[in-house]
Amino acid sequence: MRNVVVEILRGISEGKDKSTLVKQLGINEEMFSAIVDSLIREGYLKEIRCDKNCSECIFKCYRVVDTRIYVLTGKAFDLINLSLVERYRSR
């Protein structure tokens, strides 16, 4: 499960959307949402609430209903980096 968490964090950091990550990881949307909610509670992700007033925004979320935007915290970047170090050491 840790690999899935790391891949979700990595995917979010790369700007991948939910449907792309669900397909890539072979999990269903409910599982994805549960993992993301857990990552928010545990301090790995922060959800950004859009006020819909920023027409210059690159996300264009004012055009899509119920858009959720996440940013990784330092804790998430530490986990991703640790995963990369562990993968390198296991070679």
C-alpha positions in Angstrom: 0.0 0.0 0.0 2.9 2.3 0.7 3.9 2.2 -3.0 0.4 3.3 -4.0 0.5 6.2 -1.6 3.9 7.3 -2.9 2.7 7.0 -6.5 -0.4 9.1 -5.7 1.8 11.8 -4.1 4.2 11.7 -7.0 1.4 11.8 -9.5 -0.2 14.8 -7.8 3.1 16.6 -7.8 3.3 16.0 -11.5 -0.1 17.5 -12.1 -1.9 14.2 -13.0 -5.6 14.2 -12.4 -7.7 11.6 -10.6 -8.8 9.6 -13.6 -5.2 9.3 -14.8 -4.0 8.1 -11.4 -6.9 5.7 -10.9 -6.1 4.0 -14.3 -2.4 4.1 -13.8 -2.5 2.5 -10.3 -5.4 0.0 -11.1 -7.5 1.1 -8.2 -11.1 2.3 -8.1 -12.2 5.9 -7.5 -13.5 5.1 -4.0 -10.1 3.7 -2.9 -8.4 6.7 -4.4 -10.6 9.2 -2.6 -10.2 7.3 0.7 -6.4 7.4 0.3 -6.4 11.1 -0.6 -8.7 11.9 2.4 -6.3 10.0 4.7 -3.3 11.8 3.2 -5.0 15.1 4.0 -5.8 14.1 7.6 -2.2 12.8 8.1 -0.7 16.1 6.8 0.8 14.9 3.5 -1.6 16.8 1.3 -3.3 20.2 1.7 -6.5 20.9 -0.2 -6.7 24.3 -1.8 -10.2 25.9 -1.8 -10.7 28.0 -4.9 -12.8 31.1 -4.5 -13.6 31.1 -8.2 -12.4 34.7 -8.6 -9.0 34.1 -10.2 -9.7 34.1 -13.9 -5.9 34.0 -14.5 -5.5 30.7 -12.7 -3.8 28.0 -14.7 -6.1 25.3 -13.4 -9.3 27.0 -14.8 -11.2 25.4 -12.0 -14.0 27.9 -12.3 -15.0 26.1 -15.5 -15.4 22.7 -13.8 -17.8 21.8 -11.0 -16.4 20.3 -7.8 -12.8 20.7 -8.7 -10.4 19.8 -5.9 -6.8 21.0 -6.0 -4.1 19.5 -3.7 -0.6 20.6 -2.9 2.0 18.4 -1.3 3.4 19.3 2.1 7.0 19.0 3.1 6.1 15.7 4.8 4.9 14.4 1.4 8.1 15.4 -0.3 10.1 13.7 2.4 8.2 10.5 1.9 8.7 10.6 -1.9 12.5 11.3 -1.5 12.8 8.5 1.1 11.1 6.1 -1.3 13.6 7.1 -4.1 16.5 6.5 -1.7 15.1 3.1 -0.7 14.6 2.1 -4.3 18.2 3.2 -5.2 19.6 1.2 -2.3 17.8 -2.0 -3.2 19.5 -2.2 -6.5 
